Amino acid sequence: MKTNILVTSLFLLAGLFTSCQSEIDEAKGYGYLQLSSVDVNKSVTTRTDIAESEAIAVDILDESNAVVQHADDWRNLNDVLLRVATYTVKAYSADKDMETQGFDVLPYYEGQSSVLIEANKAKSVKVTCKLAQTMVSVNSSETFKSTFTGYTCYIEGADALSIPFVEGEERAAYVKADQTLTLKVDFGNGKSFSQQIASQAEAAYHYKVNLDITEGNAGFDISVDQTIHQYDVTVKVPTKQESADIVTDDIKIDASKVWGQFAYLSGTCNLEEVTSPVQFRYKKKADAEWITIDAVQEEGTKNYSAKVAPLDFGTEYEYYILCGDKTGETCTFTTELYEEIPNLNFDTWTKVEKGLFTKRDCWFPNGDQANSYWATGNDGVVTLKSSNSIPVQDGRSGYSVQLSTISITMVGYAAGNIFIGEYNTNMSNPASSVTFGRSYSGARPVKLSGWYKYAPGANMRDGGTIPADRTLTSDECEIYIKLWSGETLIGEGSFVDNKNVSEYTRFECPVEYIDPTKRPTKITIVATSSRYGGEFQGTSVVGQLAEGSTLWVDDFELSYY
């Protein structure tokens, strides 16, 4: 049945009142507007529970889109005198919210038109309002209902839209127009089927989705009746959600394939002939629009994979393999959570006075005057000398870290260092003063980067024995990262340099994972002015190093894809 469109008629009357005409004559550069009437008709068949009457508000907007005149009810908008300019007249439902979506939402109508106001002239404008939303409903055929039981259909869209159509639901829902809409059927056994039904849902149209079955591949037909503004969408769901020929691998518990901001999708295509490229489709579970990516075949097999990035931390995704026009089952995975490493920019420092005979500033790279997350060896050094791991302001924003190798009584040398872990001075066993690493359950980083400069000391010490396989001619700085699962090292990366670098230079330190099947429970990041400054024999440092070597570091950053 064809019905009418909601029409709001705004007229600039040609015959104005005599008193109004004299007002225009006195105010050159103005025109006059009078709202005539509003007729409410409907062209889209709405739900039977929708009221017939409509409350229509009107806004008159200037060229900067500012409202110069408003009426909650068009009938209360009296004669309007306007300066010469172009205006937009907008009419809309006064008592409804176009942003809400669902079964209980009421239809929202709107429309607009522009008009040029000329001096001492009367103009007329007509605004045609129509339904600004999209209607959608879902119906299942008898064969579908007899084949599948206990299922729930969802209409999914932008902004986490997910409207459930349980078995037997006959109502239509109102949703926002211009979004991608996807039908998802959840069969309740870990299997689901998804089909996009509109890439950009049209306003003032009713999408009637009809679910049916097919013994072959999924089918999708759509027809439109312009006379009643209705799309008939037929979705044919395979009775077998996955065959042995097309298999989507379930990766959700495989740590080697699911990371913080990327994942390796995988599947199998055992078809005798594949006439189209093998691909994967994936999306956030809360989204409606699928992303398609080409798959790469593993040599000598019928297995396929694809790396997808960047993804969002701690987010559930859906995906399936696509072989020509045949699809595998839809599977899900959830990316690793993000966990912040504090003070990676090294701008937070505190100090206290410590020392055995003389009080000195002992610097801590945390906000609580302790080695509470980041640590240094300052707590031991200040018993006899000034801190050798300190904050400095030397051209970069905020603070940088200056790490210096010094000579010191009892142990011989102390390299400047900063690390994630704990430091507790043990003079009888100096090597045990340091404990590297703190608890970490976040996403696995793939790279550590930042800024550094380095000045190796002028003269290498005599008597250093480590490393034993070569003799260093110049001191080496080192920056590294390690991750453990329990007590097992699962990933590490290191950056080493022995050149004089006088300007801040970016470094990159890729993380190589020894065991990508495990997730981390502990992490450390370390920077030191002398790579072998922590090598002890008894109470003495035996590493090859140079007094005076200085490393500056700043603005560390972890990357996750």
C-alpha positions in Angstrom: 0.0 0.0 0.0 1.4 3.4 -1.0 1.1 6.2 1.6 2.1 9.8 1.5 5.4 11.5 2.6 5.4 13.8 5.6 5.4 17.3 4.2 6.2 20.6 6.0 5.3 23.6 3.9 7.0 26.8 4.8 5.8 29.8 2.6 7.2 33.3 2.3 3.9 34.9 1.4 3.7 37.1 -1.6 0.9 39.2 -0.1 2.2 40.4 3.2 0.2 42.4 5.7 0.2 46.2 5.1 1.7 46.9 8.6 4.5 44.4 7.8 5.2 46.0 4.4 5.8 49.4 6.1 8.2 47.8 8.5 10.2 46.4 5.5 10.2 49.8 3.8 11.8 51.3 7.0 14.4 48.6 7.3 16.2 48.4 4.0 18.2 45.2 3.6 15.6 43.0 5.3 13.0 40.6 4.0 10.0 39.0 5.6 9.1 35.4 6.3 5.8 33.9 7.4 5.2 30.2 8.1 2.0 29.1 6.4 1.1 25.5 7.5 2.3 22.0 8.1 0.7 18.9 6.6 1.6 15.5 8.1 1.3 12.5 5.8 3.3 9.3 5.8 4.9 7.4 3.0 6.7 4.5 4.7 4.5 1.9 6.4 5.3 2.3 10.1 4.6 -0.1 12.9 0.9 -0.3 14.0 1.8 1.0 17.5 3.0 4.4 16.1 0.7 7.3 16.8 -0.7 9.3 13.7 -0.1 12.8 15.0 3.3 14.5 14.7 4.8 17.4 16.7 7.0 19.4 14.3 9.6 21.9 15.4 11.2 24.5 13.1 14.7 26.1 13.1 15.8 28.9 10.8 19.6 28.8 10.5 22.0 31.4 9.1 25.0 30.8 6.8 27.2 29.8 9.8 24.6 27.2 10.8 23.5 29.2 13.9 19.8 29.2 14.8 18.3 32.6 14.4 14.8 31.6 15.1 13.3 28.5 16.7 9.8 27.2 17.6 9.0 24.0 19.4 5.7 24.0 17.5 5.6 25.4 14.0 2.2 27.0 14.7 3.9 29.3 17.3 6.3 30.7 14.8 4.9 34.1 13.9 6.0 36.6 11.3 9.8 36.7 11.0 11.8 39.7 9.8 15.3 38.5 8.5 18.4 40.3 7.3 19.3 39.8 3.6 21.2 36.4 3.4 20.7 32.8 2.6 19.0 30.7 5.3 18.3 27.1 5.9 14.8 26.2 7.1 14.8 22.9 9.0 11.7 21.1 10.2 12.0 18.0 12.4 10.2 15.8 15.0 10.1 17.9 18.2 9.5 15.1 20.7 11.8 12.3 19.5 15.5 11.4 19.5 17.0 10.3 16.2 20.1 8.9 17.9 18.3 6.1 19.8 17.8 2.7 18.1 15.7 -0.4 18.9 12.2 -1.8 19.1 10.8 0.9 21.4 12.0 3.9 19.3 9.5 6.2 17.6 9.9 7.4 14.0 11.8 10.6 13.5 11.0 12.9 10.6 13.1 15.8 9.2 13.8 17.8 6.1 15.3 21.1 5.1 15.5 23.6 2.3 17.4 26.8 1.6 16.0 30.2 0.8 17.6 33.5 -0.2 16.1 36.5 1.6 16.2 39.7 -0.6 15.6 43.2 0.4 11.9 44.2 0.3 11.0 41.0 -1.3 8.9 38.0 -0.3 10.1 34.5 -1.0 8.4 31.1 -0.5 10.1 27.8 0.5 8.7 24.3 0.8 10.4 21.7 3.1 9.6 18.1 2.5 10.3 16.0 5.6 10.7 12.2 5.4 11.5 9.4 7.8 15.2 10.0 8.9 15.7 6.5 10.2 15.8 3.0 8.7 13.4 0.3 9.6 14.5 -3.4 9.8 12.7 -6.6 10.6 13.7 -10.3 10.5 11.5 -13.2 9.5 12.4 -16.9 9.3 10.9 -19.4 6.9 9.3 -22.6 8.3 12.1 -24.7 6.8 14.7 -22.5 8.6 12.9 -22.8 11.9 12.6 -26.6 11.5 16.3 -26.9 10.6 17.7 -24.7 13.3 16.4 -24.4 16.9 17.6 -22.2 19.8 19.1 -19.6 17.6 19.1 -15.8 17.9 19.4 -13.3 15.1 21.1 -10.0 15.6 21.1 -6.9 13.4 24.5 -5.3 14.0 25.8 -1.9 13.0 28.0 1.0 14.0 28.6 2.2 17.6 28.2 -1.4 19.0 24.6 -1.7 17.7 23.3 -5.2 18.3 19.5 -5.7 18.3 18.4 -9.3 19.1 15.6 -10.8 17.1 14.7 -13.9 19.0 12.7 -16.7 17.4 9.2 -15.4 16.9 10.0 -11.7 17.1 7.7 -9.9 14.6 8.3 -6.3 15.5 10.4 -4.0 13.3 13.2 -1.9 14.9 14.2 1.6 14.0 18.0 2.2 13.5 20.1 5.2 12.3 20.5 5.5 8.6 23.8 5.6 6.6 25.4 2.8 8.6 26.5 -0.7 7.5 24.0 -3.3 8.7 24.9 -7.0 9.2 22.7 -9.9 10.0 24.3 -12.4 12.4 22.7 -15.7 13.4 24.0 -17.2 16.6 23.3 -20.9 16.8 24.3 -21.1 20.5 27.0 -23.8 20.0 29.9 -21.6 19.3 28.9 -21.3 15.7 27.5 -18.3 14.0 26.8 -17.0 10.5 27.1 -13.4 9.3 25.9 -11.6 6.2 26.1 -7.9 5.4 22.6 -6.7 4.3 23.3 -3.0 3.6 26.6 -1.2 3.1 24.8 2.1 3.7 21.3 1.8 5.0 18.9 4.2 3.4 16.7 6.5 5.4 12.9 6.1 4.9 13.3 2.5 3.8 12.2 -0.8 5.5 14.6 -3.7 5.2 12.6 -6.9 5.5 15.1 -9.7 6.1 13.9 -13.2 5.3 15.9 -16.2 6.5 15.9 -19.4 4.6 18.3 -22.4 4.2 20.5 -23.9 1.4 22.3 -27.2 1.1 25.1 -25.5 -0.8 26.8 -22.1 -0.4 25.4 -19.1 1.4 23.0 -17.1 -0.8 22.0 -13.4 -0.7 19.2 -11.8 -2.8 17.8 -8.3 -2.5 15.0 -6.5 -4.3 13.5 -3.1 -3.8 9.9 -1.8 -4.1 10.2 2.0 -4.6 6.5 2.5 -4.3 6.4 1.4 -0.7 10.1 2.2 0.1 10.9 -1.5 1.0 13.9 -3.7 0.5 13.2 -7.5 0.5 16.4 -9.2 1.6 16.6 -13.0 1.4 19.5 -14.6 3.2 20.1 -18.3 2.6 22.1 -19.9 5.4 24.0 -23.2 4.7 22.6 -26.1 6.7 26.3 -27.1 7.4 28.1 -24.1 8.8 31.5 -25.6 7.8 32.6 -28.4 5.6 35.9 -30.3 5.5 36.7 -28.4 2.3 36.6 -25.0 3.9 38.0 -24.7 7.4 38.5 -21.6 9.5 41.2 -22.4 12.1 40.1 -21.4 15.7 43.1 -19.3 17.0 41.5 -17.8 20.1 43.7 -19.8 22.5 46.8 -19.8 20.4 49.2 -17.2 21.8 51.5 -17.5 18.8 48.7 -16.1 16.6 46.9 -13.6 18.8 48.8 -10.6 20.0 48.0 -7.1 21.3 47.6 -5.3 18.0 47.9 -8.0 15.4 46.8 -11.5 14.7 47.6 -14.3 12.2 44.4 -15.6 10.7 44.6 -19.2 9.3 42.4 -21.7 7.6 42.3 -24.5 5.0 40.9 -24.6 1.5 40.7 -28.2 0.2 38.7 -27.4 -2.9 40.0 -29.2 -6.1 39.8 -25.9 -8.0 39.8 -22.4 -6.5 38.9 -19.9 -9.2 39.1 -16.8 -7.1 41.7 -15.6 -4.6 41.5 -17.1 -1.2 40.9 -14.4 1.4 40.0 -13.7 5.0 37.3 -11.4 6.3 37.5 -10.0 9.8 36.0 -7.2 11.9 35.5 -6.1 15.5 32.6 -8.1 16.9 30.8 -4.9 17.7 31.2 -3.6 14.2 29.1 -4.4 11.1 31.4 -3.8 8.2 33.8 -6.6 7.3 37.4 -6.0 6.2 38.8 -8.3 3.4 42.4 -9.3 3.1 44.2 -11.6 0.7 45.5 -14.9 2.1 49.0 -16.3 1.6 49.3 -20.0 0.8 51.8 -22.1 2.8 54.1 -23.7 0.2 53.2 -27.3 -0.6 50.0 -27.2 1.5 46.4 -26.1 1.2 46.8 -24.0 4.4 46.4 -20.2 4.2 47.2 -17.4 6.6 47.2 -13.6 6.8 48.5 -11.1 9.3 46.0 -8.4 10.2 47.1 -5.2 11.9 46.7 -2.8 13.5 44.1 -4.1 15.9 42.8 -2.7 19.1 44.0 -4.0 22.5 41.6 -6.2 24.5 39.0 -6.4 21.7 37.0 -9.3 20.4 37.2 -9.9 16.7 35.3 -12.2 14.2 36.8 -13.7 11.1 36.4 -16.4 8.5 38.2 -17.8 5.4 36.7 -17.2 2.0 37.5 -19.5 -0.9 35.9 -18.2 -4.1 32.2 -18.0 -3.2 32.5 -20.5 -0.4 33.0 -19.5 3.3 34.3 -21.2 6.4 32.7 -20.9 9.8 32.9 -17.6 11.7 35.4 -17.8 14.6 36.4 -15.3 17.2 39.5 -14.2 19.1 40.3 -11.5 21.7 43.5 -9.4 21.5 45.9 -9.0 24.5 45.2 -6.2 27.0 47.4 -3.1 27.1 49.4 -2.5 30.3 51.1 0.8 30.8 54.8 0.9 31.7 55.1 3.9 34.0 57.6 6.7 33.4 58.8 5.6 30.0 59.6 9.3 29.2 61.8 9.5 32.4 60.2 12.8 33.5 59.3 11.7 37.0 62.1 11.8 39.6 62.4 12.2 43.4 65.4 12.4 45.7 66.4 12.0 49.3 69.7 12.7 51.1 71.7 9.6 51.9 75.4 8.7 52.5 77.7 6.9 54.9 79.8 9.9 56.0 78.5 12.7 53.8 74.8 13.3 52.9 74.3 13.3 49.1 71.3 13.5 46.8 70.1 10.0 46.0 67.9 10.1 42.9 65.0 7.7 42.2 63.2 7.4 38.8 59.8 7.2 40.5 57.4 9.5 42.3 57.8 8.0 45.8 61.5 8.3 46.8 62.1 4.6 46.3 63.1 2.0 43.7 59.4 1.1 43.5 59.2 0.3 39.7 62.3 1.6 38.0 65.5 1.3 39.9 69.1 2.4 39.8 72.3 1.6 41.7 72.3 5.1 43.3 71.3 3.7 46.7 74.6 1.9 46.9 76.8 4.5 45.1 75.8 7.4 47.4 77.4 5.7 50.4 80.7 6.9 49.0 80.0 9.1 45.9 77.4 11.2 44.2 74.6 9.5 42.2 75.8 8.4 38.8 72.2 7.8 37.3 70.5 11.2 37.4 67.9 13.3 35.6 69.2 16.1 33.3 67.6 18.8 31.1 69.7 18.9 28.0 67.6 19.9 25.1 64.8 17.3 25.0 61.4 17.9 26.5 61.2 17.2 30.3 64.1 15.2 31.8 66.5 12.8 30.2 68.6 10.2 32.1 72.4 10.6 32.4 74.2 7.3 33.2 77.9 7.5 34.0 80.6 4.9 34.7 82.6 5.9 37.8 85.4 4.4 39.9 84.4 3.5 43.4 86.1 2.0 46.5 85.5 -1.7 47.3 84.0 -2.8 43.9 86.3 -0.8 41.7 83.7 0.5 39.2 80.0 1.3 39.1 78.3 1.7 35.7 75.4 4.1 35.5 72.2 2.1 35.1 68.4 2.4 35.1 66.2 -0.7 34.9 62.8 -2.2 35.7 63.3 -4.2 38.9 64.6 -3.9 42.4 67.9 -2.7 44.0 68.9 -3.5 47.5 72.6 -3.0 48.4 74.5 -6.1 49.4 78.1 -5.2 50.0 79.2 -8.8 50.7 77.6 -10.0 47.4 77.2 -6.9 45.1 75.9 -9.0 42.2 72.9 -10.0 44.2 71.9 -6.3 44.9 70.1 -6.2 41.5 66.9 -8.1 40.7 65.7 -7.6 37.2 62.0 -7.5 36.2 58.6 -6.8 37.6 55.2 -8.5 37.1 53.6 -7.9 33.7 50.5 -9.4 32.1 50.0 -7.0 29.2 50.4 -7.3 25.4 53.7 -8.5 24.1 55.7 -5.7 22.6 57.6 -6.3 19.3 60.0 -3.4 19.5 61.6 -1.0 22.1 62.7 2.4 20.7 63.8 5.7 22.1 66.5 8.3 22.0 70.1 8.1 23.1 73.6 9.7 22.9 76.8 8.2 24.1 80.4 9.2 25.0 82.6 6.2 25.7 85.4 6.8 28.3 88.8 7.7 26.9 90.7 4.8 28.4 89.7 1.2 28.9 90.6 -0.2 32.3 93.4 -2.7 32.9 92.5 -6.1 34.1 89.0 -6.6 32.8 88.4 -10.2 31.9 84.8 -10.2 30.6 84.0 -10.8 27.8 86.6 -13.5 27.7 86.5 -14.1 23.9 87.7 -10.6 22.8 89.4 -7.5 24.0 87.4 -4.3 23.8 89.1 -1.2 22.4 86.2 1.0 23.3 83.5 0.8 26.0 80.0 -0.3 25.0 76.6 1.0 26.1 73.6 -1.3 26.1 69.9 -1.0 26.1 67.8 -4.1 26.3 64.4 -5.6 27.0 63.5 -9.1 28.3 60.2 -10.9 29.0 59.7 -14.0 31.0 56.8 -16.5 31.4 57.4 -17.7 35.0 61.2 -18.3 35.1 61.5 -19.0 31.4 62.8 -16.3 29.1 60.4 -16.0 26.1 61.6 -12.8 24.4 64.5 -10.4 24.3 66.1 -7.6 22.2 69.3 -5.6 22.7 70.9 -2.5 21.3 74.7 -2.0 21.7 76.9 0.9 20.6 80.6 1.9 21.1 80.7 5.0 19.0 80.7 8.6 20.2 77.2 9.9 19.4 77.0 13.6 20.4 73.4 14.4 19.3 70.3 12.6 20.4 69.7 9.7 17.9 66.8 7.3 17.7 67.5 3.7 18.4 65.3 0.7 17.7 65.5 -2.6 19.4 63.3 -5.4 17.9 62.1 -8.1 20.3 62.8 -11.6 19.2 60.5 -14.2 20.8 62.1 -17.5 21.7 58.8 -19.0 22.6 55.8 -17.2 21.0 53.3 -19.7 22.4 53.6 -18.3 25.9 52.4 -15.0 27.3 54.6 -12.9 29.6 54.4 -12.7 33.4 57.4 -10.5 33.9 59.2 -7.7 32.0 62.4 -5.7 32.3 64.0 -2.8 30.4 67.6 -1.9 31.1 70.0 0.8 30.0 73.6 1.0 31.2 76.7 3.2 30.3 79.0 0.1 30.4 77.7 -3.2 29.0 79.9 -5.3 31.2 79.7 -3.1 34.3 77.6 -5.6 36.1 80.0 -8.5 35.8 81.4 -9.4 39.3 83.9 -11.9 40.6 83.4 -11.9 44.3 83.1 -8.3 45.4 84.9 -6.8 42.4 83.8 -5.7 38.9 85.7 -7.7 36.3 84.0 -6.4 33.1 85.9 -4.5 30.4 84.9 -0.9 30.6 86.1 2.7 30.7 85.7 5.2 33.5 83.8 8.2 32.4 81.6 6.5 29.8 78.3 8.3 29.7 75.0 7.3 28.2 72.0 9.6 27.9 68.5 8.1 27.2 65.0 9.5 26.9 61.5 8.8 25.7 61.4 5.1 25.5 58.4 3.6 23.6 57.0 0.1 23.1 55.5 -0.9 19.8 53.0 -3.7 19.5 52.7 -4.5 15.7 
